[in-house]
Amino acid sequence: MAFDPRRGAHHVEHLADRDQDSTDISRWSSISVPTLLLAGADTWEPMPTTMNALARTIPAARHVVWPGQSHFVTMTAPALFAEALREFFAEAPAVPPGRSDSGGPAGR
């Protein structure tokens, strides 16, 4: 099925009408695992501002911004998305099987 950005137009219009993002960015500062933040440079506000704040707040964040791409980059440029995931996972530290990122048993 081909991607049709017009299908999501009403969602985009709703987001564009918001004055600001009410996300409490500081609550994300305790994330200690490698985190990948992906964005198209042509995405509407407040997403770019929020993503930039998250990139500054999350200590182990990698922030990738693709010029000329919108919020729908995963559909319009899947190769860019796939390459970012490959690079991120290739560089992420391995977690031993049965262990969580904190060193304790998984699922706790």
C-alpha positions as CSV (number, residue, x, y, z in Angstrom):
1,M,0.0,0.0,0.0
2,A,1.5,3.4,-1.0
3,F,1.8,6.1,1.6
4,D,-0.6,9.0,1.2
5,P,0.2,11.9,3.4
6,R,-3.3,13.4,2.8
7,R,-4.8,10.7,4.9
8,G,-3.2,12.1,8.0
9,A,-3.8,15.8,7.2
10,H,-6.5,16.2,9.8
11,H,-4.0,15.1,12.5
12,V,-1.3,17.5,11.2
13,E,-3.8,20.3,11.3
14,H,-4.8,19.5,14.9
15,L,-1.1,19.5,16.0
16,A,-0.3,22.7,14.1
17,D,-3.1,24.4,16.0
18,R,-1.4,23.8,19.4
19,D,0.4,26.8,20.8
20,Q,3.0,24.8,22.6
21,D,3.9,21.3,23.7
22,S,3.0,20.6,27.3
23,T,5.4,17.7,27.7
24,D,7.4,17.8,30.9
25,I,10.8,17.2,29.4
26,S,12.7,17.0,32.7
27,R,11.0,13.7,33.6
28,W,13.0,12.1,30.8
29,S,16.4,13.0,32.3
30,S,16.7,9.8,34.2
31,I,16.8,7.6,31.1
32,S,20.2,6.0,31.2
33,V,20.1,3.7,28.2
34,P,21.1,4.6,24.7
35,T,18.2,6.4,23.1
36,L,17.6,7.1,19.4
37,L,15.6,10.3,18.5
38,L,14.6,10.5,14.9
39,A,13.1,13.5,13.1
40,G,12.5,15.0,9.7
41,A,13.7,18.6,9.5
42,D,10.4,19.7,7.9
43,T,8.2,18.4,10.8
44,W,5.8,21.0,12.2
45,E,6.1,22.6,15.6
46,P,6.1,21.7,18.5
47,M,7.8,18.5,17.5
48,P,11.3,19.9,16.6
49,T,11.4,22.0,19.7
50,T,10.4,19.0,21.9
51,M,12.9,16.7,20.2
52,N,15.7,19.2,20.6
53,A,14.9,19.5,24.3
54,L,14.8,15.7,24.7
55,A,18.1,15.4,23.0
56,R,19.6,17.8,25.5
57,T,17.8,16.2,28.4
58,I,18.4,12.4,27.8
59,P,22.1,11.8,28.7
60,A,22.7,8.9,26.2
61,A,20.5,10.3,23.4
62,R,21.5,10.3,19.7
63,H,19.4,12.8,17.7
64,V,19.2,12.3,14.0
65,V,17.5,15.0,11.9
66,W,17.0,14.4,8.1
67,P,17.0,17.5,6.0
68,G,14.1,17.7,3.5
69,Q,12.0,15.1,5.4
70,S,8.8,15.4,7.3
71,H,7.3,13.6,10.3
72,F,6.5,10.7,7.9
73,V,10.1,9.9,7.0
74,T,9.6,6.3,8.0
75,M,7.1,6.0,5.1
76,T,8.7,8.4,2.6
77,A,12.3,7.5,3.1
78,P,12.4,4.0,4.7
79,A,16.1,3.5,3.7
80,L,17.2,6.5,5.8
81,F,15.2,5.1,8.8
82,A,16.6,1.6,8.4
83,E,20.2,2.9,8.2
84,A,19.8,5.0,11.3
85,L,18.4,1.9,13.2
86,R,21.3,-0.3,11.9
87,E,23.9,2.2,13.0
88,F,22.3,2.7,16.4
89,F,22.0,-0.9,17.2
90,A,25.5,-1.7,15.9
91,E,26.9,0.8,18.3
92,A,24.6,0.1,21.3
93,P,26.2,-1.8,24.2
94,A,25.0,-5.4,24.4
95,V,22.9,-6.4,27.4
96,P,23.5,-10.0,28.5
97,P,20.5,-12.4,28.0
98,G,18.2,-12.5,31.1
99,R,19.6,-9.2,32.4
100,S,18.0,-5.7,32.4
101,D,20.0,-2.6,31.4
102,S,20.5,-1.9,35.2
103,G,22.3,-5.2,35.7
104,G,19.4,-6.8,37.5
105,P,17.1,-9.6,36.3
106,A,15.0,-8.7,33.3
107,G,11.4,-7.7,33.9
108,R,12.0,-6.1,37.3
